Amino acid sequence: MNTERFQIIAPKDREDYRDQAGDLSEVCWPEFMLHDPIANENWHELFDRFEAYQFAMWDAENNRMAAMGNSLPFHWDKDLSELPEGGWDWVFLQAIADHKNRIVPNIQSAIQIAIHPDYQSQGLSTRMVLAMRAIGESKGFKNLVAPVRPNQKSKYPLISIDDYITWQTDGGLPFDAWLRVHVRAGAKIIKPCHQAMTIRGTRAEWEEWIKLKFPQSGEYIIPGALNPMQMNVEKDEGVYIEPNVWMVHML
């Protein structure tokens, strides 16, 4: 990777940072993943309350955002093994509540690292993880935790997350590429969080999001999802509950 071409920038470095970040999110995630109510209602808080924890990788050669990283601080005084099942949604709300109540944070949590499809498999992921670690280190934190989305599990939606995280390569590393990036950067798996994100929508909304029809109630495998989603035609509601994996980087 050309380190002169790719530079770490902060939100204050560009007036169009938020617009570029929004555009990047849209191309990095399946459409349905952009409809988590916790994210949509609170995304602005990352910049309003936790701007120092946000960063991006800028492609100076093509003048565009190649990747972005989002994290936030919160307070946790229990063992890491007790981190909640609520994962991503929980930690987002917890950080905001702590800040509102002026509770001093003592730990950092990743929210996402998103890499534009044009820049994937070019070595940016490890540098992004290390940049996020550096933020926590600069704040004096001892741990960076992350409710990690193991992207390749979308190819195995019928396998439980508990089983999936035990799969390994011949070299003894996690089978999942994104879990593997974290482990190579020094992280350890803590445990699954089975209810990391909950996305609800009407049948019409789900049909628009994923371009599939739902003729009857039942369990459906949908593109990009880590688990099957449940559609209840009678109640006009589809529910997808996303599992993630709690991991920890010792800083």
Summary of the structure (lengths in Angstrom):
residues: 251
radius of gyration: 18.1
end to end distance: 24.4
largest distance: 56.4
contacts: 786
relative contact order: 0.16
helix: 37%
strand: 29%
